Amino acid sequence: MPLINLIQEQRLAIKRSEAKARTFFFGFAAVAVASVGSYGFLIFESEKAQGQVGRLKNLLRSNQPLVDKIEQNKKDAGTMGPKLKTLADAQLMTDRWNRILHHVCTQTPQHAWLTSMRASVGDPTKPIAVSFLGMANGQAPIGEYMQRLQNLSDLDAVTLKYSQEKMMVGYRAIEFEISAEITGTAEQKPITEEDKK
């Protein structure tokens, strides 16, 4: 009888051992399947990333002439920038002078005559000074001429420099000089380190 009880215990131990082995086997199989699945997923993602890298490199290669052209255009714009600014400034100045001369042409009073006009540029940070020299048969046309010049938006600081009587051949006239400044012609001072402080 003691031998029978021993066999029962041995069988129970074997069953427990088999159950434990099956559990370990299924655990090992699950880990192996998960590992193989993870490895396959990572391989798939790696291949996918390599494909995207290849496509992007091809796209970059195909866009390279366009990128080179953009860089060349930027260089050309950098070299042409000062010339373009000079041209635009010259265009503005020409338009301004056209307006001034048209105004002088159409707004000179009846009994006043413009004999000369001078423009002078001294300091670039100050506006261009322009002088209108002429003759009139009295002080009233000179005052009217000054008022008409003040109405022109391209001129600032319109002032009478002098007016004096002058003997002409056969009659007396008043010689005058009116000075003004052309608006928007003063250049800005470059900012230095001392100005920033």
C-alpha atoms as an extended CHARMM CRD file, in Angstrom:
* protein
*
       197  EXT
         1         1  MET       CA              0.0000000000        0.0000000000        0.0000000000  PROA      1               0.0000000000
         2         2  PRO       CA              2.6780000000        2.5010000000        0.6650000000  PROA      2               0.0000000000
         3         3  LEU       CA              3.9250000000        1.8960000000       -2.8820000000  PROA      3               0.0000000000
         4         4  ILE       CA              0.5430000000        2.8870000000       -4.3870000000  PROA      4               0.0000000000
         5         5  ASN       CA              0.4690000000        6.1480000000       -2.5110000000  PROA      5               0.0000000000
         6         6  LEU       CA              3.9360000000        6.9040000000       -3.8040000000  PROA      6               0.0000000000
         7         7  ILE       CA              2.8870000000        6.3260000000       -7.4010000000  PROA      7               0.0000000000
         8         8  GLN       CA             -0.0200000000        8.7610000000       -6.9560000000  PROA      8               0.0000000000
         9         9  GLU       CA              2.3570000000       11.4130000000       -5.6980000000  PROA      9               0.0000000000
        10        10  GLN       CA              4.7500000000       10.7670000000       -8.5400000000  PROA      10              0.0000000000
        11        11  ARG       CA              1.9280000000       11.0690000000      -11.0620000000  PROA      11              0.0000000000
        12        12  LEU       CA              0.7550000000       14.3130000000       -9.4980000000  PROA      12              0.0000000000
        13        13  ALA       CA              4.3040000000       15.6580000000       -9.5660000000  PROA      13              0.0000000000
        14        14  ILE       CA              4.6720000000       14.6620000000      -13.2260000000  PROA      14              0.0000000000
        15        15  LYS       CA              1.3400000000       16.3400000000      -14.0820000000  PROA      15              0.0000000000
        16        16  ARG       CA              2.4080000000       19.4750000000      -12.2540000000  PROA      16              0.0000000000
        17        17  SER       CA              5.7170000000       19.3790000000      -14.0110000000  PROA      17              0.0000000000
        18        18  GLU       CA              4.0120000000       18.9140000000      -17.4080000000  PROA      18              0.0000000000
        19        19  ALA       CA              1.5910000000       21.7770000000      -16.6890000000  PROA      19              0.0000000000
        20        20  LYS       CA              4.5310000000       23.9480000000      -15.6960000000  PROA      20              0.0000000000
        21        21  ALA       CA              6.4110000000       22.9270000000      -18.8550000000  PROA      21              0.0000000000
        22        22  ARG       CA              3.3430000000       23.6530000000      -21.0000000000  PROA      22              0.0000000000
        23        23  THR       CA              2.9840000000       27.0570000000      -19.3680000000  PROA      23              0.0000000000
        24        24  PHE       CA              6.6630000000       27.8160000000      -19.9640000000  PROA      24              0.0000000000
        25        25  PHE       CA              6.3820000000       26.5240000000      -23.5320000000  PROA      25              0.0000000000
        26        26  PHE       CA              3.3260000000       28.6570000000      -24.3070000000  PROA      26              0.0000000000
        27        27  GLY       CA              5.0240000000       31.6420000000      -22.6700000000  PROA      27              0.0000000000
        28        28  PHE       CA              8.1550000000       30.9910000000      -24.7290000000  PROA      28              0.0000000000
        29        29  ALA       CA              6.0460000000       30.5560000000      -27.8840000000  PROA      29              0.0000000000
        30        30  ALA       CA              4.1580000000       33.8230000000      -27.1650000000  PROA      30              0.0000000000
        31        31  VAL       CA              7.4280000000       35.6790000000      -26.5480000000  PROA      31              0.0000000000
        32        32  ALA       CA              8.9230000000       34.1840000000      -29.7240000000  PROA      32              0.0000000000
        33        33  VAL       CA              5.8540000000       35.1190000000      -31.8080000000  PROA      33              0.0000000000
        34        34  ALA       CA              5.8610000000       38.6310000000      -30.3120000000  PROA      34              0.0000000000
        35        35  SER       CA              9.6010000000       38.9610000000      -30.9820000000  PROA      35              0.0000000000
        36        36  VAL       CA              9.2720000000       37.7450000000      -34.5700000000  PROA      36              0.0000000000
        37        37  GLY       CA              6.2530000000       40.0360000000      -35.0880000000  PROA      37              0.0000000000
        38        38  SER       CA              8.1070000000       43.0190000000      -33.5980000000  PROA      38              0.0000000000
        39        39  TYR       CA             11.1770000000       42.2520000000      -35.6640000000  PROA      39              0.0000000000
        40        40  GLY       CA              9.0400000000       41.9570000000      -38.8140000000  PROA      40              0.0000000000
        41        41  PHE       CA              7.2670000000       45.2300000000      -38.0020000000  PROA      41              0.0000000000
        42        42  LEU       CA             10.5870000000       47.0140000000      -37.4280000000  PROA      42              0.0000000000
        43        43  ILE       CA             11.9840000000       45.6040000000      -40.7000000000  PROA      43              0.0000000000
        44        44  PHE       CA              8.8360000000       46.7750000000      -42.5150000000  PROA      44              0.0000000000
        45        45  GLU       CA              9.0880000000       50.2760000000      -40.9870000000  PROA      45              0.0000000000
        46        46  SER       CA             12.8010000000       50.4440000000      -41.7990000000  PROA      46              0.0000000000
        47        47  GLU       CA             12.1670000000       49.5090000000      -45.4320000000  PROA      47              0.0000000000
        48        48  LYS       CA              9.3580000000       52.0300000000      -45.5910000000  PROA      48              0.0000000000
        49        49  ALA       CA             11.6420000000       54.7650000000      -44.1730000000  PROA      49              0.0000000000
        50        50  GLN       CA             14.3910000000       53.8060000000      -46.6410000000  PROA      50              0.0000000000
        51        51  GLY       CA             11.8770000000       54.1040000000      -49.4800000000  PROA      51              0.0000000000
        52        52  GLN       CA             10.8330000000       57.5580000000      -48.2890000000  PROA      52              0.0000000000
        53        53  VAL       CA             14.4930000000       58.6230000000      -48.0090000000  PROA      53              0.0000000000
        54        54  GLY       CA             15.0560000000       57.4730000000      -51.5810000000  PROA      54              0.0000000000
        55        55  ARG       CA             11.9920000000       59.3350000000      -52.8490000000  PROA      55              0.0000000000
        56        56  LEU       CA             12.9890000000       62.5060000000      -50.9920000000  PROA      56              0.0000000000
        57        57  LYS       CA             16.5450000000       62.3050000000      -52.3550000000  PROA      57              0.0000000000
        58        58  ASN       CA             15.1700000000       61.9350000000      -55.8770000000  PROA      58              0.0000000000
        59        59  LEU       CA             12.8520000000       64.8870000000      -55.2900000000  PROA      59              0.0000000000
        60        60  LEU       CA             15.7480000000       66.9410000000      -53.9310000000  PROA      60              0.0000000000
        61        61  ARG       CA             17.8590000000       66.0160000000      -56.9590000000  PROA      61              0.0000000000
        62        62  SER       CA             15.0520000000       66.9930000000      -59.3320000000  PROA      62              0.0000000000
        63        63  ASN       CA             14.5310000000       70.3150000000      -57.4840000000  PROA      63              0.0000000000
        64        64  GLN       CA             18.2330000000       71.1780000000      -57.3150000000  PROA      64              0.0000000000
        65        65  PRO       CA             18.2520000000       73.2170000000      -60.5840000000  PROA      65              0.0000000000
        66        66  LEU       CA             15.3390000000       75.2640000000      -59.2290000000  PROA      66              0.0000000000
        67        67  VAL       CA             17.1430000000       75.8270000000      -55.9150000000  PROA      67              0.0000000000
        68        68  ASP       CA             20.2920000000       76.8700000000      -57.8110000000  PROA      68              0.0000000000
        69        69  LYS       CA             18.2470000000       79.2920000000      -59.9180000000  PROA      69              0.0000000000
        70        70  ILE       CA             16.6780000000       80.7990000000      -56.7690000000  PROA      70              0.0000000000
        71        71  GLU       CA             20.1370000000       81.2910000000      -55.2310000000  PROA      71              0.0000000000
        72        72  GLN       CA             21.3720000000       82.9160000000      -58.4390000000  PROA      72              0.0000000000
        73        73  ASN       CA             18.3350000000       85.2170000000      -58.4980000000  PROA      73              0.0000000000
        74        74  LYS       CA             19.0150000000       86.2300000000      -54.8860000000  PROA      74              0.0000000000
        75        75  LYS       CA             22.6210000000       87.0740000000      -55.7770000000  PROA      75              0.0000000000
        76        76  ASP       CA             21.4790000000       89.0440000000      -58.8240000000  PROA      76              0.0000000000
        77        77  ALA       CA             18.8910000000       90.9070000000      -56.7360000000  PROA      77              0.0000000000
        78        78  GLY       CA             21.5930000000       91.7280000000      -54.1820000000  PROA      78              0.0000000000
        79        79  THR       CA             23.8780000000       93.1800000000      -56.8350000000  PROA      79              0.0000000000
        80        80  MET       CA             21.0620000000       94.9740000000      -58.6480000000  PROA      80              0.0000000000
        81        81  GLY       CA             19.4890000000       96.3540000000      -55.4410000000  PROA      81              0.0000000000
        82        82  PRO       CA             21.6390000000       99.5090000000      -55.2060000000  PROA      82              0.0000000000
        83        83  LYS       CA             21.2310000000      100.1810000000      -58.9410000000  PROA      83              0.0000000000
        84        84  LEU       CA             17.4840000000       99.7250000000      -58.6580000000  PROA      84              0.0000000000
        85        85  LYS       CA             17.3460000000      102.0800000000      -55.6550000000  PROA      85              0.0000000000
        86        86  THR       CA             19.3520000000      104.6950000000      -57.5650000000  PROA      86              0.0000000000
        87        87  LEU       CA             17.0460000000      104.3400000000      -60.5490000000  PROA      87              0.0000000000
        88        88  ALA       CA             13.9180000000      104.6010000000      -58.3850000000  PROA      88              0.0000000000
        89        89  ASP       CA             15.3360000000      107.6750000000      -56.6000000000  PROA      89              0.0000000000
        90        90  ALA       CA             16.1610000000      109.2650000000      -59.9570000000  PROA      90              0.0000000000
        91        91  GLN       CA             12.6270000000      108.5700000000      -61.1740000000  PROA      91              0.0000000000
        92        92  LEU       CA             11.1550000000      110.2060000000      -58.0450000000  PROA      92              0.0000000000
        93        93  MET       CA             13.4450000000      113.2030000000      -58.4150000000  PROA      93              0.0000000000
        94        94  THR       CA             12.5970000000      113.5730000000      -62.1160000000  PROA      94              0.0000000000
        95        95  ASP       CA              8.8840000000      113.4620000000      -61.3340000000  PROA      95              0.0000000000
        96        96  ARG       CA              9.3750000000      116.0250000000      -58.5760000000  PROA      96              0.0000000000
        97        97  TRP       CA             11.2610000000      118.3950000000      -60.9160000000  PROA      97              0.0000000000
        98        98  ASN       CA              8.6030000000      117.9120000000      -63.6040000000  PROA      98              0.0000000000
        99        99  ARG       CA              5.9160000000      118.9860000000      -61.1190000000  PROA      99              0.0000000000
       100       100  ILE       CA              7.9970000000      121.9800000000      -59.9790000000  PROA      100             0.0000000000
       101       101  LEU       CA              8.7250000000      123.1580000000      -63.5300000000  PROA      101             0.0000000000
       102       102  HSD       CA              5.0950000000      122.6450000000      -64.6000000000  PROA      102             0.0000000000
       103       103  HSD       CA              3.9500000000      124.6540000000      -61.5820000000  PROA      103             0.0000000000
       104       104  VAL       CA              6.4310000000      127.4450000000      -62.3540000000  PROA      104             0.0000000000
       105       105  CYS       CA              5.2740000000      127.4080000000      -65.9920000000  PROA      105             0.0000000000
       106       106  THR       CA              1.5950000000      127.7070000000      -65.2080000000  PROA      106             0.0000000000
       107       107  GLN       CA              1.6000000000      129.6670000000      -61.9430000000  PROA      107             0.0000000000
       108       108  THR       CA              3.8850000000      132.6230000000      -62.6920000000  PROA      108             0.0000000000
       109       109  PRO       CA              1.8530000000      135.8400000000      -62.2170000000  PROA      109             0.0000000000
       110       110  GLN       CA              1.1510000000      138.0130000000      -65.2460000000  PROA      110             0.0000000000
       111       111  HSD       CA              3.4890000000      140.8920000000      -64.3190000000  PROA      111             0.0000000000
       112       112  ALA       CA              6.4150000000      138.7600000000      -63.1120000000  PROA      112             0.0000000000
       113       113  TRP       CA              9.1110000000      137.0620000000      -65.1910000000  PROA      113             0.0000000000
       114       114  LEU       CA             11.3990000000      134.2830000000      -64.1490000000  PROA      114             0.0000000000
       115       115  THR       CA             14.9390000000      134.9490000000      -65.4020000000  PROA      115             0.0000000000
       116       116  SER       CA             16.7920000000      132.0100000000      -63.8830000000  PROA      116             0.0000000000
       117       117  MET       CA             16.5050000000      129.1150000000      -61.5350000000  PROA      117             0.0000000000
       118       118  ARG       CA             19.3140000000      127.5210000000      -59.5010000000  PROA      118             0.0000000000
       119       119  ALA       CA             19.4810000000      124.3790000000      -57.4630000000  PROA      119             0.0000000000
       120       120  SER       CA             22.2780000000      123.6000000000      -55.0280000000  PROA      120             0.0000000000
       121       121  VAL       CA             23.1370000000      120.5770000000      -52.9600000000  PROA      121             0.0000000000
       122       122  GLY       CA             25.4770000000      120.9760000000      -50.0390000000  PROA      122             0.0000000000
       123       123  ASP       CA             25.1500000000      118.6020000000      -47.1610000000  PROA      123             0.0000000000
       124       124  PRO       CA             23.3140000000      115.4140000000      -48.2730000000  PROA      124             0.0000000000
       125       125  THR       CA             21.4570000000      115.3360000000      -44.9510000000  PROA      125             0.0000000000
       126       126  LYS       CA             19.8280000000      118.6740000000      -45.8320000000  PROA      126             0.0000000000
       127       127  PRO       CA             17.2210000000      119.1700000000      -48.5690000000  PROA      127             0.0000000000
       128       128  ILE       CA             18.1260000000      120.5250000000      -52.0170000000  PROA      128             0.0000000000
       129       129  ALA       CA             17.8850000000      124.3260000000      -52.0790000000  PROA      129             0.0000000000
       130       130  VAL       CA             16.3320000000      125.9480000000      -55.1400000000  PROA      130             0.0000000000
       131       131  SER       CA             16.3380000000      129.6690000000      -55.9800000000  PROA      131             0.0000000000
       132       132  PHE       CA             13.9510000000      131.4380000000      -58.3320000000  PROA      132             0.0000000000
       133       133  LEU       CA             15.3290000000      134.7050000000      -59.7250000000  PROA      133             0.0000000000
       134       134  GLY       CA             13.2040000000      137.0820000000      -61.7320000000  PROA      134             0.0000000000
       135       135  MET       CA             11.8190000000      140.5070000000      -62.3990000000  PROA      135             0.0000000000
       136       136  ALA       CA              8.4530000000      142.0670000000      -61.6490000000  PROA      136             0.0000000000
       137       137  ASN       CA              6.8320000000      145.4360000000      -62.1890000000  PROA      137             0.0000000000
       138       138  GLY       CA              5.9420000000      145.7480000000      -58.4750000000  PROA      138             0.0000000000
       139       139  GLN       CA              6.0010000000      144.0760000000      -55.0700000000  PROA      139             0.0000000000
       140       140  ALA       CA              2.4760000000      142.6240000000      -55.3980000000  PROA      140             0.0000000000
       141       141  PRO       CA              3.3530000000      140.1250000000      -58.1800000000  PROA      141             0.0000000000
       142       142  ILE       CA              6.3640000000      138.9790000000      -56.1310000000  PROA      142             0.0000000000
       143       143  GLY       CA              4.1590000000      138.3150000000      -53.0870000000  PROA      143             0.0000000000
       144       144  GLU       CA              1.6180000000      136.5160000000      -55.2760000000  PROA      144             0.0000000000
       145       145  TYR       CA              4.4200000000      134.4340000000      -56.8210000000  PROA      145             0.0000000000
       146       146  MET       CA              5.6330000000      133.4450000000      -53.3370000000  PROA      146             0.0000000000
       147       147  GLN       CA              2.1270000000      132.3810000000      -52.3300000000  PROA      147             0.0000000000
       148       148  ARG       CA              1.7600000000      130.3060000000      -55.4730000000  PROA      148             0.0000000000
       149       149  LEU       CA              5.1030000000      128.5930000000      -54.8160000000  PROA      149             0.0000000000
       150       150  GLN       CA              4.0270000000      127.8700000000      -51.2300000000  PROA      150             0.0000000000
       151       151  ASN       CA              0.9700000000      126.0350000000      -52.5990000000  PROA      151             0.0000000000
       152       152  LEU       CA              3.2350000000      123.4940000000      -54.3220000000  PROA      152             0.0000000000
       153       153  SER       CA              3.6090000000      120.4400000000      -52.0780000000  PROA      153             0.0000000000
       154       154  ASP       CA              7.0980000000      119.6930000000      -53.4400000000  PROA      154             0.0000000000
       155       155  LEU       CA              8.5080000000      122.9290000000      -51.9760000000  PROA      155             0.0000000000
       156       156  ASP       CA              9.0990000000      123.8210000000      -48.3350000000  PROA      156             0.0000000000
       157       157  ALA       CA             10.4520000000      126.8980000000      -46.5750000000  PROA      157             0.0000000000
       158       158  VAL       CA              9.6030000000      129.3100000000      -49.4010000000  PROA      158             0.0000000000
       159       159  THR       CA             11.1550000000      132.6500000000      -48.4530000000  PROA      159             0.0000000000
       160       160  LEU       CA             11.9760000000      135.9250000000      -50.1690000000  PROA      160             0.0000000000
       161       161  LYS       CA             15.7290000000      136.4490000000      -50.1130000000  PROA      161             0.0000000000
       162       162  TYR       CA             15.6760000000      139.9540000000      -51.5320000000  PROA      162             0.0000000000
       163       163  SER       CA             13.8420000000      142.3230000000      -53.8290000000  PROA      163             0.0000000000
       164       164  GLN       CA             15.4130000000      145.5180000000      -55.1420000000  PROA      164             0.0000000000
       165       165  GLU       CA             14.6180000000      148.0670000000      -57.7550000000  PROA      165             0.0000000000
       166       166  LYS       CA             16.7090000000      147.8420000000      -60.8810000000  PROA      166             0.0000000000
       167       167  MET       CA             16.8900000000      150.2040000000      -63.8160000000  PROA      167             0.0000000000
       168       168  MET       CA             16.2890000000      148.4190000000      -67.1030000000  PROA      168             0.0000000000
       169       169  VAL       CA             16.4760000000      149.8960000000      -70.5880000000  PROA      169             0.0000000000
       170       170  GLY       CA             13.5590000000      152.2970000000      -70.7360000000  PROA      170             0.0000000000
       171       171  TYR       CA             11.7660000000      151.2490000000      -67.5260000000  PROA      171             0.0000000000
       172       172  ARG       CA             12.2120000000      150.3770000000      -63.8760000000  PROA      172             0.0000000000
       173       173  ALA       CA             11.6610000000      146.8500000000      -62.5590000000  PROA      173             0.0000000000
       174       174  ILE       CA             12.0880000000      145.0290000000      -59.2740000000  PROA      174             0.0000000000
       175       175  GLU       CA             14.5510000000      142.1870000000      -59.2370000000  PROA      175             0.0000000000
       176       176  PHE       CA             13.8020000000      139.3940000000      -56.7540000000  PROA      176             0.0000000000
       177       177  GLU       CA             15.0740000000      136.0710000000      -55.5020000000  PROA      177             0.0000000000
       178       178  ILE       CA             12.8680000000      133.5080000000      -53.7940000000  PROA      178             0.0000000000
       179       179  SER       CA             14.4840000000      130.5000000000      -52.1480000000  PROA      179             0.0000000000
       180       180  ALA       CA             12.8730000000      127.1980000000      -51.2140000000  PROA      180             0.0000000000
       181       181  GLU       CA             13.7540000000      123.6400000000      -50.2640000000  PROA      181             0.0000000000
       182       182  ILE       CA             12.6250000000      120.5780000000      -52.1890000000  PROA      182             0.0000000000
       183       183  THR       CA             10.7540000000      118.2090000000      -49.8870000000  PROA      183             0.0000000000
       184       184  GLY       CA             11.9620000000      114.6530000000      -49.4100000000  PROA      184             0.0000000000
       185       185  THR       CA             15.4720000000      115.2190000000      -50.7710000000  PROA      185             0.0000000000
       186       186  ALA       CA             17.3680000000      115.0610000000      -47.4810000000  PROA      186             0.0000000000
       187       187  GLU       CA             19.1140000000      111.7520000000      -46.9080000000  PROA      187             0.0000000000
       188       188  GLN       CA             18.9230000000      110.1840000000      -43.4780000000  PROA      188             0.0000000000
       189       189  LYS       CA             22.0830000000      110.1880000000      -41.4320000000  PROA      189             0.0000000000
       190       190  PRO       CA             23.6320000000      106.7550000000      -41.0310000000  PROA      190             0.0000000000
       191       191  ILE       CA             23.2490000000      105.5620000000      -37.4490000000  PROA      191             0.0000000000
       192       192  THR       CA             26.5940000000      105.1990000000      -35.7230000000  PROA      192             0.0000000000
       193       193  GLU       CA             27.4700000000      103.3650000000      -32.5350000000  PROA      193             0.0000000000
       194       194  GLU       CA             27.5720000000      106.6730000000      -30.6220000000  PROA      194             0.0000000000
       195       195  ASP       CA             24.0300000000      107.5450000000      -31.7590000000  PROA      195             0.0000000000
       196       196  LYS       CA             22.7430000000      104.2030000000      -30.4770000000  PROA      196             0.0000000000
       197       197  LYS       CA             24.0420000000      104.8970000000      -26.9620000000  PROA      197             0.0000000000
